[in-house]
Structure formats: C-alpha cells, structure tokens
Amino acid sequence: MNKDVIEEIKKYQISKKAPKDGPTTKFLHSLSDSIIENEKQGHQLIVNAMPKSGSSYLTLLLCTLTEYPEVMFHVAAKNTEPTMLYPFLIDLYNKNYVMHHHYKASDHNLFMYNKFKLKPIILTRNIYDIVLSYVDSINAGKHDPFGSWLTFIPPEFKARDEKQQFKMMIDMATQWYIIFYLTWYYANKINNKIEVLWLTYEELVTDGLNTLKKICAFYKIQKTDAEILKLLELINPIQSNPIQSNPIQSNPIQSNPKFDLIKV
C-alpha cells in the first residue's frame, strides 16, 4: 500500500479517537485534587495480597488492632479482575479503614495509590504452598474456581485425580501469581514508583509479634508488645492446616521440597 495512503489512514484514525480525558474524568481529577488539598487524610492500612496467603487473617488482625472497618472497593464481576474505583477512593479519603484486596501493580492502580497517598502491604507466600492450598480449598468447597477473576478451572476439575488437579492449577493459575509478584517487585524495588512493606505468609504465622510491629512502624500505629501479644492470643491462625510452609523466604517463587514429591 502507498505510504501516503497509510499516513492518511493514521491521521483519520487519530482524529476519530475519543478524548483521553473527557468531562467526567476531568471532574473526578478536579474533585479529588480539591479533597486532597483541603481535607485531612484518614489513617488507611492496605493489605494487598496473593490469594491464599493469609490476607483475611491479617486483615482481621489489623481491624481488631486499630478498630477500623474493613473496606473492599473495586470494580469486579466474578470473572473480571478487580481494579481500584476512583469514586470510592474520593469518598473514603478522610476515613480510617483497612483495605483488603488483590491488585497487581498496573499503571492504573499505581496512579490511584500515589494519587491518594496509599502505602500497601504486599503479602506473598511460597508459590508451591499456594497451589496446595488452592487445590485443597476447591475440593473442600471453599472456593469457586469456575467464576473466579483469578483463573478459570474447568468444571471437571474435581473429577480428576490429585496429580491432574495440581497440573491444572499450575497451568491455569500460577501465571497470575508470578505476574503479581513481578509487577510489585519492579514498581517498588526496580523503578521506585511506590513505597510498600513486603511481608510473607510464613513470617505472619510463625512470628506474629514482630510482623505486627513492622506493620505498626510502617503505618505509625502506637501499640505495645503486650497489646499485640494479647491480640495474637485472641485471634490465632488455624493450626489444623496440614499444608506446612517452608521457613521464611524473601522470594515466594521458590522450590518447596515437599512439592517435589508430587510428580506433575
């Protein structure tokens, strides 16, 4: 095709594109700027986690410790990955809360975090233990994989033997976890786009006192060791889970010797 024709087509396509910031978007930007400038920000704790990494337990601890409500504000249908919703962040800017979610470090989410001065905890877990826990929860009826935003597991999953179940889970779900980890790793440690607190499931369940002390320091929460220990005695993680984790590791994408026994 003639180069001049191609250039004319490109110009036509560009001229017909919708504006990047229409009137509604401009209004939201203006409104949020005004609120951020004129209102005092609430005290906001963010648990952003890999699913099956103890995030519900950590959220419960933080809500009890601070007496703040839990909020989950995002757009998400059952099979649509959640993302941060601008109006909710505006409405809750001056409120105290603990937010619990599972967001990758997309450009949109990073923009929202930085716009509203939010600092997340990034909670991870050994990827091999996650696969074991995920399969266990599906077979126990605690998780619906067929309408999940994280992955889609065929309905015949439960009819497969254990080896096939683990292989399906690895093939279908682990990619999301690896991308979650890498997006936050690059956003925080490589590109320095956002301040985060890295924590692991393993240290949360084996050293709750020091884990909560790290969180208190990160969010400037004044709590004594005695207050934290009392909370941990009140709210203990479930100890009956037969899936035991490795010792604390800084990288969740790491081999688990127990998983090597499962040939997939």
N, C-alpha and C positions, 0 to 999 in steps of 0.2 A: 504494500500500500504506500502511496505517495506520502513523504514526510510532512508536507504542508497540510495534507488532509488529516493526518494523525494529530498534528498540533491544533487544528481547528476543532477536532473532536474533544481533545483535552480541555480546551477553553470552554467549550459548550458544557461539558460535564461539571467543571468547576463553577460555572455561572449558575447552574441549577441546584447546587448543593444547599441544604438548609444551613442557616447561620449556626456557628458553633455555640454561641450564647444568645438564645432567644430571650424574650422579655421575662418569662418565668424564671429562667436561670439567673438572669441579671438581678431580678428581685430577690432571689434567695441569697445571692452573694452580698447584696446590699444589706439585707436584713441580718445575716449572720455577722457581717462586719460591724454593724451598729450594736448588736448584742454583745459581741466580744469586747468592743471598746467601752461600753457603758455599764455592763453588768459584771458582778463578781462571779468567777467560775466556781462551780461546785467541786467537791472532792470526789474524783472519779477514778475508780480502780477497774482495770481492764484485764480480764482473763481471756487471752486469745490462744487457742489450744488445738493440738491434734485431737480429733475424736478418739476416745478410748485411752486418754492419757490422764485421767483423774481430774478433769476440769470441773465436773459437777461437784466433786468433793471439795476442791479448792475454793470454788465459788461459795459453797455453803460455809466453809470456814471464814471466809472474808466477810460475808454478810453478817455472820454471827459476831465476829470480832468488832466490826465497825457499826453494826446496827443499821446498815444501809440496805435498801431494797435491791434485788436483782433486776436488771433490765436486759432485754434482748431486742434490739431494734435494727431490723434489716428487712430487705425485700427478699422473700424466699418462698417459692412454692415447694412442694415435696421434691420435685426433680430439678429444681433450679438452684444453683449455688448462691448462698447468701452474700449480700453486699451491703454496705452501710447506707442508710437512708438519711439524706440531708435534712428534711424537716424534723425528724426525731432528734437529731443532734442539736438543732437550734432550740427546740422546745425544752430539752433537758440540760442546756448549757449551765444553768445556775443551780442544778440539783446535785445532791450527793447520791451516788449509786455504785453498784458493782455490775459491770457489763460482762456477760459470758457469751463468747462466740467463737467461730472457727473461720477466720478470714485469712486468705493469702495476702501477701504484700503487693497487691495490684496498684497501679498508678492511682486509680480512684480511691481506694482505701487509704493509701498513704497520704493523699491530698486531704482526706477527711480527718485523719489522725492529726496531721500537722495543723490544719486549719483550726481545729478545736483544742489544740494543745493536749492531746491524749497520749499517754505513755503506757504501752501494753506490756503485760507479762506474756512471754512466748513460752508456752508449756509444751514440751515434747516428751516422747517416750521411745524406747527401743523399738524399731520397726518390726522386729520379729515377734516381740511380745504383743504388739498391736494386732498383728494378723491373728495370733492365737486368741486374743480377747474378742476380736470382732467376730470370728467364726463361732466362738462359744456363745456370744450374745445372740447371734442369729438363730442358732439351734435351740436356745433357751426361750425364744420368742420375745426377746427384749429389744430387738432392732428389726426394722422393716427395710431390707435392702432393695426391695423392688420399687420403692418410691422415694429413694434417697437421693439427695443432691450430690452426695459424695461419689456414688458409683451406682451401677445397675448390675445386680446379680440375677441371672435367670431364675425363674420360679422353680426349676427342677433342682436347685441348689441343695435343698435338704434331703433329696433322694440320693445324692451322690455319697460315695464313701469318703472317709476323712481325708485321704490323700488328694482326691479330686477337689474337695471343698477348699483345701488350702491352696491348691494350684489356681482355682478360680479366683480366690480372694487376692492372691499375689498378682495375677494377671490384670484384674479389674480395678483394684482399689489402691495398691501401693504407689502407683504413679502420682496420685493426688498428694499423698503424704510427703513424698520426696520433693515435689514442686513446692508445697507449703514451706518445708524447711529451707529450701534453696532461696525462695523469694525473700524470706525474712533474713537469711544469712547475708545475702547481697545487699538488701536495703539497709541493714544495720552495720555489719562488720566490714563490708567492702565499700559501699557507697556513702555510708554515714548519713543516711537520709532521715533517720528516726532513732530516738533513744528507747531502748527496750530492756527488760530484765529477763534473761534466759533462765529457765528452770526446767527440771526434768521430773517426770513421774516418780522415778526411783528415789530422788532425794526428798520429794514431798512425803512419801510413805515411810521412809526409813529415818529421816531427820526432820521431823515436822517443826521442831522448835527453831532451828537455825534457818529453815526455809521461810518460816513466817517472819523471823527477824529481818531477813533480807528484804522481804516484801514491805515490812513496816519502814525500813530505812529508805527504800525506793520511793514510797508514797508519803514519807514524813508522817507516819502514824505513831503516836506515843503510846506504847504498850510495854509493860514489864514482862520479864521472863515468866513470872508467876501467873500473870493474866493469860499468857499464851499457853502455858502448860495446863492451866485449868480448862481452857477451850479444847485442847487436844484430848484431854481425858473425857470431856463431854462428847466430842464428835470424833470417833475413831474410824479410820478406813476399814472396809470389810476385809477381815483376815482369812475368810474361808475360800478365797480365790485360789485354786490350785496352780494357776499360772504365776510362777515366781519370776521376778525380773533379775537382770544382771546387776552387779554393783553399779554405782553412779558412773555414768559416762557423759562426756561433754558432747559427743556426737551420737544422735539417736540412730543414724544409719550405720549400724554396726552389727557384727555377727553375734548370734546367740548360740552357744554350744548345744543347748537343749533342742533348738530348732533343727540342728543338723541331723537329729535322729529321724526327722520326718522327711522322707525322700520324695521330693515333688519334681 
